[in-house]
């Protein structure tokens, strides 16, 4: 019999990987912005990774989390995961 806990751990690890992917992407954006490689203004999503990750788990209300979050850079990253 398969343990429900094993499924839960797999899901939690997946969510963690998604958040980590978003964080690493955002860290790179900040580095590139500070070095001048990205012109203009950058609004970092660092610290908001869980918003995109949790929102992406509720795909049936996807429009809602897109509308409610003014910092959308993490959402495309979450959708790719």
Order of alpha helices (4+ residues) and beta strands (2+ residues): alpha-alpha-alpha-alpha
